[in-house]
Amino acid sequence: MEIMAIIIAVVLGFLVLKFISGMIKFAVLAVIVLFVFYFMTGGIGA
């Protein structure tokens, strides 16, 4: 039973790590898109 709990904890930890790394990649991509849009429109107030 303890071995099963350890396996479940490791799998959950792995899934959380993958989810967080995916969110970081998404956030970086969003920031890049925002910067490109900012420069394409000539900045704020243009």
N, C-alpha and C positions, 0 to 999 in steps of 0.2 A: 504493500500500500504506500509506503514512504517512497519507494522507487517511482511509482506511478505519479505521485505528487511532484517529485523532482522533474520528471520528464515533462509534465504539463507546464510547470513553471518555466522551464527552459524554452519550450515551444512558444508560450505566451510572450516571453521576453524577446524572442527572435521576431515575432510578428510585430510587437510594439516598435522595435528598432527599425524594421523595414518601413513601417508606417511613418515614423518620424523622419527618416531619411527621404522618403517620398515627398513629404510635406515641405521639407527644406528645399528640395529640388524645384517643387512647384512655386515656392515663394521667390526663389532666385529668378526663375523664368518670368514671373509676374513683374518683378522689379525691373528686369531688362526691358520687357515690353513697355512698361511705363516710361522709362527713360527714352526709348526710341520714339514713343508717341509725343513726349515732351519736346524733343528736338525737332520732330517733323512739324509740329504746330508752331514752332518758333518761340516756345516758352509761354509762361503764364501772362495773360493780358494782351496777347498779340491779336 
